[in-house]
Amino acid sequence: MTQTCTLTIAALYERVEAIFLKAGLNAFQAGALARVIVAGERDACKSHGIYRIEGALRTVRAGKVKPDAVPELLPTEGSAIVKVNARGGFANAAFEVGVPVLAERAGKLGLAALVINDCTHFSALWPEVEAVTGEGLAGLVMCPSYATVAPTGGNKPLLGTNPFAFGWPRENQPPYVFDFATSVAARGEIELHRRAGKQLPEGWAIDANGNPTTDPEAALAGAMLPFGGHKGSAIGTMIELLAGIMIGDLTSPEVLDYLGTTTLAPFHGELIIAMSPEAFSAGRPGNAFARAEVLFDAIVDQGARLPSQRRFLARAKSETDGITLTATEMEQLDRFLAHGLDAVG
């Protein structure tokens, strides 16, 4: 039987933060990364949990992210657009600087957007969209990636996995949240299949010659496919336009040109849009939040499941029982803590 170790959420956070501090990140960068990684493990999202530590360390070692960056909130007083220059650091730290101002502006104006520039993106978008819903706001979050997805009808990587998240606040229960890549699967899922020696489902990827493949090695050397065919391809392109070109940052092909590899975390920008349901529905009959609950109840009454419900159940279990890691995972954490950046040399 595989040995396991169970840690409290706080204990795992302390260990992950210590790893990043050992690797030379400042306290602000290390804390922000540790929070999203532990959130992934807490919510049983293994592809966005401690698995991501190695890639972050490798990106630091390669000099493609600044571990001591202090994000800069740019002066945009009175504007609905809040801007944060990540100054070459991780997006998570920059988001934590910008989200309080975003919430204040959206509450005042009814609608506001946070633009993060010059950042290295890391992990999932749902922690960020949940931060927006935690302020009583509906939110949209999106960013490009690096070119790993072929547009529908194409045969080579051009678009990124381009994640897209939405959240709606709810009273006394977790928000309505979805977060998904616009590719059939996140690239991390393909890497996990490769590590496990498992074949991919059909329709996930093509090889370097543009032929369908279920071999994760061939998929990583070729291209992933958009979800929903031309619909996912169009949404992925929209994200390149809005969260790349419109905010004056890199598109997915430009990111790949800059990095020269897909083994490092991508460097680009991010767009977060926050909306006040009260402001938008003002003067109209009914309460927006109550009406939303009628819709959610109708969905559940049909036997359907709201997105993220499994994640929220896993979160509740972790908060009560702790987070269980395998002996191999614990050994990896120990190695990262002992050797810092040399662990990924």
SVG drawing of the C-alpha trace seen along z (x, -y; Angstrom):
<svg xmlns="http://www.w3.org/2000/svg" viewBox="-41 -60 63 62">
<polyline fill="none" stroke="black" stroke-width="0.4" points="0.0,0.0 1.3,-3.5 2.2,-5.5 0.5,-8.9 0.9,-11.9 -1.9,-14.2 -1.2,-17.9 -3.4,-20.8 -4.0,-23.4 -1.9,-25.8 0.9,-23.3 1.0,-22.7 1.0,-26.5 3.9,-27.0 5.9,-24.2 5.2,-25.5 5.9,-29.1 9.2,-28.0 10.1,-26.3 9.7,-29.5 11.5,-31.6 14.4,-29.1 14.4,-29.6 14.9,-33.3 11.4,-34.7 10.5,-37.6 7.8,-37.2 5.1,-38.8 5.8,-36.5 6.2,-33.4 3.1,-34.0 0.9,-34.6 2.2,-31.4 1.8,-29.3 -1.8,-30.4 -2.9,-29.3 -0.9,-26.0 -2.4,-25.1 -5.8,-26.1 -5.4,-23.6 -4.5,-20.8 -7.2,-21.7 -9.8,-21.6 -8.4,-18.3 -7.3,-20.0 -4.0,-18.0 -3.1,-19.5 -2.9,-23.0 -1.5,-21.9 2.0,-21.1 2.6,-19.6 3.1,-23.2 5.9,-24.0 8.6,-22.5 7.5,-24.6 7.6,-27.7 11.1,-27.0 12.3,-26.1 11.0,-29.4 12.8,-31.3 16.0,-29.4 15.7,-30.2 15.6,-33.9 12.2,-34.3 10.4,-35.6 11.7,-38.1 11.5,-36.4 11.9,-39.7 9.4,-41.7 7.2,-44.2 4.0,-44.8 3.2,-48.5 -0.3,-49.9 -0.4,-52.5 -2.3,-55.8 -5.7,-55.6 -7.8,-57.5 -11.5,-57.7 -11.1,-55.3 -13.0,-52.1 -9.7,-50.5 -7.3,-49.6 -3.8,-48.8 -1.0,-46.8 2.4,-46.3 3.6,-43.0 7.2,-44.1 8.2,-40.7 6.9,-38.8 4.1,-36.3 0.5,-37.3 -0.8,-36.1 1.1,-38.8 0.0,-41.5 -3.6,-40.4 -3.5,-40.7 -2.4,-44.3 -5.1,-45.2 -8.2,-43.4 -9.0,-45.7 -9.0,-48.7 -10.9,-46.7 -13.6,-45.9 -13.8,-49.6 -14.1,-50.9 -16.7,-48.2 -18.8,-49.0 -18.7,-52.7 -19.1,-52.6 -20.9,-49.3 -18.3,-47.9 -14.5,-47.9 -11.6,-46.0 -8.2,-45.1 -5.4,-44.9 -2.2,-43.0 0.8,-43.5 4.2,-41.9 3.4,-38.9 4.2,-35.2 0.9,-33.4 0.6,-30.6 -2.0,-28.1 -5.8,-28.3 -8.1,-31.3 -10.8,-30.2 -8.9,-31.5 -9.0,-35.0 -12.6,-34.9 -13.5,-33.7 -11.7,-36.7 -14.0,-38.9 -17.2,-37.1 -16.0,-37.4 -16.5,-41.1 -20.1,-40.6 -19.3,-41.1 -19.7,-39.0 -16.4,-38.4 -14.8,-37.4 -11.1,-36.4 -9.1,-35.5 -5.5,-35.3 -3.6,-33.8 -0.9,-31.2 1.7,-30.0 0.9,-28.6 0.0,-24.9 -3.4,-24.7 -4.3,-24.4 -7.3,-26.4 -10.1,-24.3 -9.1,-23.2 -5.5,-24.0 -2.6,-21.6 0.0,-23.5 0.0,-25.2 -1.1,-28.9 -3.6,-29.6 -2.9,-29.1 -5.0,-27.0 -6.4,-30.4 -8.3,-29.8 -11.6,-31.6 -13.4,-31.8 -16.7,-33.3 -18.1,-33.7 -21.4,-34.8 -21.6,-35.6 -24.1,-33.8 -25.2,-34.3 -24.2,-31.8 -22.8,-29.3 -19.9,-29.0 -20.2,-31.1 -21.3,-29.8 -17.9,-29.4 -16.6,-27.8 -13.0,-27.9 -11.8,-26.0 -9.2,-26.0 -10.5,-26.7 -8.6,-23.7 -10.2,-20.3 -8.0,-19.8 -5.5,-21.8 -1.9,-21.1 -1.2,-20.0 -3.7,-17.2 -1.8,-15.9 1.5,-16.0 -0.2,-14.1 -1.3,-11.4 2.3,-11.2 3.7,-10.8 1.2,-8.1 1.8,-6.3 -1.8,-6.7 -3.2,-7.3 -5.3,-10.4 -9.0,-10.3 -9.6,-10.6 -10.1,-14.1 -7.7,-15.8 -4.7,-16.3 -2.9,-16.0 0.8,-15.0 3.5,-17.1 2.2,-16.0 -1.4,-17.1 -2.7,-13.6 -5.0,-12.6 -3.2,-11.0 -3.8,-9.5 -0.1,-9.4 0.6,-12.2 4.3,-12.4 3.1,-12.9 0.5,-15.4 3.0,-17.5 5.2,-17.5 2.2,-18.4 -0.9,-20.5 -3.9,-20.3 -7.4,-20.9 -10.0,-23.5 -13.1,-22.3 -16.3,-22.3 -14.5,-22.6 -15.0,-26.0 -16.7,-27.4 -13.8,-26.9 -11.4,-28.1 -13.4,-31.4 -13.4,-31.9 -9.7,-31.2 -9.1,-33.8 -11.3,-36.3 -9.1,-35.9 -6.0,-36.5 -7.6,-39.8 -9.0,-41.0 -6.4,-39.7 -3.4,-40.0 -3.7,-42.6 -6.3,-44.9 -4.3,-45.3 -1.0,-45.8 0.5,-42.5 1.8,-39.3 -0.3,-36.9 0.3,-33.2 2.6,-32.9 4.6,-35.8 4.9,-34.2 6.3,-31.0 8.8,-33.1 9.9,-34.9 10.3,-31.7 11.4,-29.3 9.9,-26.4 6.6,-25.2 8.4,-23.9 8.4,-27.3 5.4,-29.3 4.1,-31.7 4.8,-35.4 1.9,-37.7 -0.9,-39.7 -4.3,-39.1 -7.7,-40.7 -10.2,-40.7 -13.7,-42.3 -15.8,-42.9 -19.5,-43.8 -22.0,-44.8 -25.3,-42.9 -27.0,-45.5 -25.9,-48.3 -26.8,-46.6 -30.3,-45.6 -31.1,-48.8 -34.6,-50.1 -35.8,-46.7 -38.2,-44.5 -36.8,-41.7 -33.6,-41.0 -30.7,-39.9 -29.3,-37.4 -32.7,-35.9 -33.5,-35.5 -30.2,-33.8 -31.0,-31.3 -34.3,-30.4 -32.2,-29.6 -29.6,-27.5 -32.4,-25.6 -34.1,-24.8 -30.8,-23.4 -30.2,-21.2 -33.9,-20.1 -33.3,-18.5 -30.5,-16.4 -27.8,-18.5 -24.7,-19.6 -23.5,-23.2 -19.9,-23.6 -17.2,-23.5 -19.5,-21.6 -17.0,-18.7 -14.3,-21.2 -16.2,-22.8 -17.0,-19.4 -13.3,-18.6 -12.5,-21.9 -14.9,-21.2 -13.3,-17.8 -9.8,-19.3 -10.8,-22.0 -12.0,-19.2 -9.6,-16.3 -6.6,-18.0 -4.8,-17.4 -3.4,-14.0 -0.2,-13.6 1.7,-10.5 5.1,-9.6 6.5,-10.5 4.9,-14.0 6.3,-14.5 9.7,-13.5 9.5,-16.0 8.5,-18.8 11.5,-17.9 13.8,-17.9 12.6,-21.3 13.0,-22.7 16.5,-21.3 17.9,-22.2 16.0,-25.2 16.6,-26.0 19.2,-23.3 16.4,-20.8 15.4,-21.6 18.9,-22.0"/>
</svg>
